Amino acid sequence: MHYPLLIACLLMACRSKSTESVGEVDTQRTPAHDSLDSGDPLDSGDPLPDPKPLGPIGTWSACSGELTLTDTQFRWLNIFGSCTLEGVRKFDDEVLSLSPGDLSDCADPPWWLASEDGTPAQFSAAVALSRLSLIPTDPAQAGRIAQFEEHLITENWVFTTPEGYINDVYLCSTEDGFFGGMYKGVDDSCEFLSCGGGIHSQTISDDRETLTTSCQGDCPCGGVITIDERTETSLSGSYHGYNCARLLDGTFTGRPMSL
């Protein structure tokens, strides 16, 4: 047995050919990046500005007409078709401004848009559920509020007195009750309380219905309309009021405008 040859091979640590063909492995470790250095953009610390409030936008009705507000324009159309007003609408610092321009083409502009010096009408505006309320900022209009609803139930009547005075009467309500109303003399008749005015309250008892009225202008007036009998196609009653220095009273009958 060749013991010297075996010992020499062990001392020389002979390697196989397959081992010589394997390349070296790079064992250098790549340092891990901290999560803050991942490349994501950092918050600058400046919050985004809040969007500018637009104020009320939509369409609402009063007993006297319809008001539409967009983000830049407004439109008012009264129920008689005698007054259509369009103009610029702005909303800044919680104040709603409506600029109707020339009012001379409107036979009876609403009190809340009328301006003697042509300046925009300005309001503190509030929307609660379906109701829009416009409170004038003009001290001369202190205590007055223009109110509108998304949907109104309207009764349209024609009141006629024994003397032949005729008035169109509009009563408006919501599902919750009376909203408001107005009356207007036909053919410039001004002998039924006045040439025209507003109806502000309604009281219903077992045997009668009472409406209170008022009007503005050079000759303020007020009155009470009492309805004693009412059916779907007719009603009758009496009225009492004052107009400047005059006292007015009388009776009337009524029929629906559609008849």
Secondary structure, DSSP 4 states (H G I P E B T S, - for coil): --HHHHHHHHHHT---HHHHTSPPP--PPPPPPPGGGSSPPPP-S-PPPPPPP----EEEEETTEEEEE-SSEEEEEETTSS-EEEEEEEEETTEEEEE----TT-SS--TTT--TT-PPEEEEEEEETTEEEEEE--GGGTT--EEEESS-EEEEEEEE-TT--EEEEEEEEETTEEEEEEEEEGGG---SSSSEEEEEEEEE-SS-EEEEEEE-SSS-EEEEEEEEEE-SS-EEEEEEEEETTEEEEEEEEEEETT-
